[in-house]
Structures are given as structure tokens and as C-alpha cells.
Amino acid sequence: MNNISFHTPVLLKETIELLNPQQNNNFIDCTLGGAGHTLSILEKTAPLGKVLGIDASEESLRIISSYIKGRDLEKRLILVRDNFVNLRRIAEDNNFYEVNGVLFDLGLSSDLLEFSGRGFSFLRDEKLDMRFDDRADTPTAADLINSLKQEQLADIFYHYGEERRSRRIAEAIVSARQKQKIFTTGELVEIIKKASPIHSKINPATRVFQAIRIAVNHELDNLSSAIDQAIDILNKNGRLAIISYHSLEDRIVKNKFRNNKSLKIINKKPIIPSRQEVVTNRRARSAKLRIVEKI
């Protein structure tokens, strides 16, 4: 296995440069994914620097664990399957202190889209689950779609997906589920198509699926809490880097950074990918990187 990443790390050069990992530093990667950022950090922090890598995906952790087995990296990369909303507890459970930097890459990892079978992509006909961690005893996407009131669904689509036809789509879903419950992505996509014909480059299912996923996983509330925890556990002069992919996330990050007096903003404007990176890695096209230093 020559390449463990499911995707090319977004803004890799800029992230590593501004996080500025030094020999024997310790970092936390809250969204390990394919470990592209983490492997670069480990390279810079050799020989003793460690990374605590967190991911909800069993598949990601299994592949990375297999890759590092028997290597020096095995001693320096601590893998934890969990949600980053539990960041403080995870660090304490692993006696992971003296943290020089924390990274969040909030993009949906390609393994969830390609291999999870849990309905994250509207391009595949799968069960409507959308939980990042399928061990969680929490409502699935199907549970929300089949139980929430029309107004609640419309609010989710509008506030989390910024979908202008939210009310029309919610009405269509409620009407359809009265005849037959909705259990698959394919069924949901057909309902969305009929309620909101495609008139733009963006398929309306894109925004609706994003909104449902955010609601199922409490993504925005979890991000807000995790940022506070990351700031708390950072060493003085430690840095926090967050790569976001849509305006709702970026707004939370920007406001958290601006309103915390213990932080120095490293880049006043978010760093975005070069045109060349976007051409070679479409996943990077909406990425924004913000970095702060704890003072």
C-alpha cells in the first residue's frame, strides 16, 4: 500500500507552514481521515513528537493502523475512534498533554462517500443513515426524514443547507412519506428532484443532503464546543488550524477566533487554495483555512 490517503490533503503546504511543527512537538489531528496532514506533521516532529489522531471512521483507522504497523510511526501516532466533540476527554484518557498544535479539516472524508454505505452521497442508492459513527445510539437520517414535522424539515434545509426551496421540498417529503416511509437515498433524491427541478449548476440534493448530515451529527454545535476545548488544551504559543468548506462552518470559526482574547489571529483573511490546487483536487475548491496562536 503506497498511499494510504483516500484524498490529497487540502492546503497541505499552507497548513504545515503556518502550524509550524518543530522537532519533538505534540499535535492533535481532530479529523484524521487519510492522515495526509498528520504524516507531514510527524515528519517534521521526529524523532519524539507525537500526534493524537481522532476519527469516527473505523475504516480510516483500520487502514492507517495497518500502514504504520511495525514502523517507527506506530510509537508516535495514537489512534482514537471517537467524535472530536469529546476532545478534552480523549486527550486526558491518553495522557496527551503539552499540545503544540491542533488541526481540524472539516471536509467530508472520501471514505465516507465511497465506502461507508451510510448514505452520505446522493449519487449512490444506499440506506439513509448519515451518522459519522454508526455505533452511536442516535437518530439516523431516515429517522429525521420520517418523523420531523414539515416546518422542522424546512428549517433544517434552510438553515443548514441554505436551500431556498426548503419549504417546497419539505412539503414533498411529508406528502411522500404518508404513502410510504423513506429509507434510501435514491427515494429521497427522486422526491427532491420532483419538488425542485435542477435550474442551476448545483443539484438541489447537494444542499438537502448537507443539511440532513449536519442535523444528524450535530456538526455545528460540536464544532463550536470542540474549538473551545482545543483552545483550552493548547500550550502557550500553540497554534490551532481549521479548514472549513461552507459558510456556516467558517462563520463559527471566524467568530470564535475573533471573540477570544487569548488568541492571536495569524491570517486575517482566510487562506484559500491556489487555482492549480483546485484543478488537481476538486475537493479543495471551497476550502478556507484560518489559524490562530494562543498567547
Residue, then its C-alpha position, 0 to 999 in steps of 0.5 A: m500500500n503506497n498511499i494510504s490517503f483516500h484524498t490529497p490533503v487540502l492546503l497541505k503546504e499552507t497548513i504545515e507552514l503556518l502550524n509550524p511543527q518543530q522537532n519533538n512537538n505534540f499535535i492533535d489531528c481532530t479529523l484524521g481521515g487519510a492522515g495526509h496532514t498528520l504524516s507531514i506533521l510527524e515528519k517534521t516532529a521526529p524523532l519524539g513528537k507525537v500526534l493524537g489522531i481522532d476519527a469516527s471512521e473505523e475504516s480510516l483507522r483500520i487502514i492507517s493502523s495497518y500502514i504504520k504497523g511495525r514502523d517507527l510511526e506506530k510509537r508516535l501516532i495514537l489512534v482514537r475512534d471517537n467524535f472530536v466533540n469529546l476532545r478534552r476527554i480523549a486527550e486526558d484518557n491518553n495522557f496527551y498533554e503539552v499540545n503544540g498544535v491542533l488541526f481540524d479539516l472539516g471536509l467530508s472524508s472520501d471514505l465516507l462517500e465511497f465506502s461507508g454505505r451510510g448514505f452520505s452521497f446522493l449519487r449512490d442508492e444506499k440506506l439513509d443513515m448519515r451518522f459519522d459513527d454508526r455505533a452511536d445510539t442516535p437518530t439516523a437520517a431516515d429517522l429525521i426524514n420520517s418523523l420531523k414535522q414539515e416546518q422542522l424539515a424546512d428549517i433544517f434545509y434552510h438553515y443548514g443547507e441554505e436551500r431556498r426551496s426548503r419549504r417546497i421540498a419539505e412539503a414533498i417529503v411529508s406528502a411522500r412519506q404518508k404513502q410510504k416511509i423513506f429509507t434510501t437515498g435514491e427515494l429521497v433524491e427522486i422526491i427532491k428532484k420532483a419538488s425542485p427541478i435542477h435550474s442551476k449548476i448545483n443539484p438541489a440534493t447537494r444542499v438537502f443532503q448537507a443539511i440532513r448530515i449536519a442535523v444528524n451529527h450535530e456538526l455545528d454545535n460540536l464544532s463550536s464546543a470542540i474549538d473551545q476545548a482545543i483552545d483550552i488544551l493548547n500550550k502557550n504559543g500553540r497554534l490551532a488550524i481549521i479548514s472549513y468548506h461552507s459558510l456556516e462552518d467558517r462563520i463559527v470559526k471566524n467568530k470564535f477566533r475573533n471573540n477570544k482574547s487569548l488568541k492571536i489571529i495569524n491570517k486575517k483573511p482566510i487562506i484559500p487554495s491556489r487555482q492549480e490546487v483546485v484543478t488537481n483536487r476538486r475537493a479543495r475548491s471551497a476550502k478556507l483555512r484560518i489559524v490562530e496562536k494562543i498567547 
